[in-house]
Amino acid sequence: MRVVSLGLVFLLTTAAFAQSQPSKDTTTKPARADALHVFSDSIENLSRRTTRSVVQIFTSGYTLSSESGRSNTAGVLAPERGTGSGVILTPDGYIVTNAHVVSAARKIRVVLNPAERESNRESGKGMRGPLDGKLIGLDRLTDVALIKVETTGLTPLTLADSADLKQGQIVLALGSPLGLENSVSMGVVSGVARQIDPDNPMIYIQTDAPINPGNSGGPLVDIDGNIVGINTFIYSQSGGSEGLGFAIPSNIVRNVYEQLRGDGHVHRGQVGVYAKTITPALAEGLHLPREEGVILEDVFPGGPAEAAGLKVGDIVLSVAGRPVSDIREFALSLFRFRIGQSAQVEVQRGDQKIKTVVPVIERTDDPQRFADMVSEEQNLVPQLNILGLTLSEQLRSLLPDLRIASGVVVAARTAATSYFGDQLLQGDVIHAVNGSIVTDVAGLRDALSHIAPGTPTVLQVERQGSLSYVVLESE
């Protein structure tokens, strides 16, 4: 009531003030050229140019939950609805968003920005309502997904080179926070290469531009209106924005987008080395000529780096002409290259500086590549809380040294299992259940359904070329 009362007072006061003023001057007022107005006008124009390329995404599907709210029960599928954001990359409807926005979706609906909807209406396309979205592919490791809507004439944004991003640059975060369509917030780049998990080379752009649930998948744009990142998560104690937002760098987005559009999944590249960030202690102990940078700990025999002439102890100075100061920058610089491309690497060996070209080849041991090929609805094996893939010719080409040519690949683990003892891992291949051979996902489900409650389950599993028995017992 208080807000309403204040509102009425304001309106009445405004009306009285208006009546006491002379008639409104209809002549055009001169543009104000002071710095504050110029800045405000620039942000307004930037917002108008970029928000029309941002979409709102609605999903419906299933998610894993526990029966009766008990954490020790097996995961079951429950209906789930979600919302997020995305950004148009091509006029014919390719849209990038976060993998976590669409990973569990059975149905995807895309709502264009009001300005874009109006443009479509005026052109005779009549696309006022939501459009059906088709999932082209997703990559859980980078949290990037690609969807497609069947239309043309959309207004895309351009992916910038995130390697040029600097701390302190002004950025806008666009999206639909908490379902509020067509929102924009402003801030600066707080950090250009934040590594959240020390065991994961994935890095993020940190920004203080307010980001909230629903912004996921929306773009972070620079003052030129180009995409420098895709908003993906926040650090928060309250659940809302506290000035710690993170975005996937645009160079990573570009690499994943191109691979998803071309192949439907992502190929992980490598050059055949293990590397480490140089510390003062490491530099002193090894008598290195510098106290920062990246040193090669190992060069794999027969790998592309060895063939290119790199050696253990080499200090990496740059990749593709860009300086490398730590392992994060080294990993990110290599991530820009697709499988089959070559990276120019400069290293220091003693007093020598050596330039060489290293081919980027596909990793053969990345279990995450299987997770992008499954859906919970079709591939769930609820008795084991896994998503399984029937071995096919395509999968056998990714697992060339299999001892047994049939079985079920563990593509992902979906929830905490009710079993204790041994555990299945991504990339395991299940060949038999309690001595009975299984050749596909349906056969695995059937074999497990015939095991009496309380009876141990013994799986014959192939893991990294070795056969073993995985014993699962329940309480």
Protein Blocks (a to p, Z undefined) as FASTA:
>chain_A
ZZmmmmmmmmmmmmmmmmmpccddfbdcdddfbfklmmmmmmmmmmmmmmmmpccddddd
dddddehhiakbccdddddddddddddfbfnopacddfklmmmpcbdcddddfklmmmmm
mnonopabccddddfbdcfklopacdddddehiacdddddfklpcehiacddedjeehia
hiadddddfbfbdcfblkbcbdcdddfbdcdehjgopacddfkopafbdcfbdcdfklpa
ehiacdddfklmmmmmmmmmmnopacdddehiacddddfklmmmnopabfbdcddfbdce
hiaklmnopaehiacfbgghiacfbfklmmmmmmmpcghiacdddddehjbccddddddd
ddfkbfklmmmmccfklmpcfknopacddddfklmmmmmmbfbfcdcddfbdfbdcfbec
jdddehiacfbgghiacfbfklmmmmmmmpcghiacdddddeehiacddddddZZ
